[in-house]
C-alpha cells in the first residue's frame, strides 16, 4: 500500500530511517522534514524534500498535513542514561507536542517509532500482545509514547500506528553513516572489516538480532499510513543472526579474514537485550507486508560500496 498526492511531515526526517522514508515518499507526495540535526543532516535529503531546522519541542511546527510520521527521538540507551530528563522531554513530550499540534491542524493519521527493546531478551518471535517491561530510560520513553498514542486514538479517534522496529540497518553507503557510533552494528562491522580493523563484539558474540533492512521498514511505515492502521505493529523479519555470524558473512562478502575483538560488555547484563526476534504476523495480516530483503542480500548491499572503492 502506498501514499500518493498527500502532504506529509516526517519528524527526525534528516536522520537515518527518516531520510530514507522522506526521500522515498517525495516521489509522489509533498514532504516536509523537521529535524534539529542532532543525529540527522539535511545532506541526507533529496532536493524535493522541504527541510525545517526545528526541535519537536517547539511551537508552530508544520503539522498542517495529511499524515505525520514521528520518528524523532533520542534513540539509544547511552543518550538516556547520560541525561534521563532530556530523554523523556524529547521522546515523550516531543511526541505529545507534535501529535497535539497535528490534531489541532486537522491531521488524524500518525505513524510513529517505538522499539522492540521493550520485549526484553527473547530468542522466540515476540508478538505484539505479549507482556512488555522497561529496564532503561530509552525503553520507558518508547512505552510511554505507545500509551500516549493509545490516548490520542481512544480520546480523539485518531489513527495512531506505533511501529516496533527490530535492528534497522543500511550501511555507511546510505544515510546511516551520519549516526557514527550509534549506527547499527552491521554498518559498523562492515566499515571496520573493509578498513582492516577488528570489529568489536560485546561478550562472546553470541547475541542475536532480527536485522531488518531500512527499505523494508520504509515500506512498512508507508503501508501503515496508507491503511490508517491503529495500534502496535512489529517491523522485523522473524529471523535472527548472531554477531559472530554477521562478521563471518561480511568477511565472506568482502573476501577478507579480519578477526573480531571481544570486549567486556559496557552495558549492564541485567538490562542488555541479548536476543531479539519479531513475530510479524499482525502486520502481514493487516496490510500484507513482508520483508523483501533477505539477510544475505542485505549484507551484499552493505558491502557493495566497499567493492566500488
Secondary structure, 3 states (H helix, E strand, C coil): CCCCCCEEEEECCCCHHHHHHHHHHCCCCEEEEEECCCCCCHHHCCCCCEEEECCCCCCCCCCCCCEEEECCCCCCHHHHHHCHHHHHHHHHHHHHHHHHHHHHCCCCEEEEEEEHHHHCCCCCCECCCCCCCCCCHHHHHHHHHHHHHHHHHHHHCCEEEEEEECCEECCCCCHHHHHHHHCCHHHHHHHHHHCCCCCEEECCCCCEECCEEHHHHHHHHHHHHHCCCCEEEEECCCCCEEHHHHHHHHHHHHCCCCCCEEECCCCCCCCCCCECCECCHHHHHHHCCCCCCCHHHHHHHHHHHHHHC
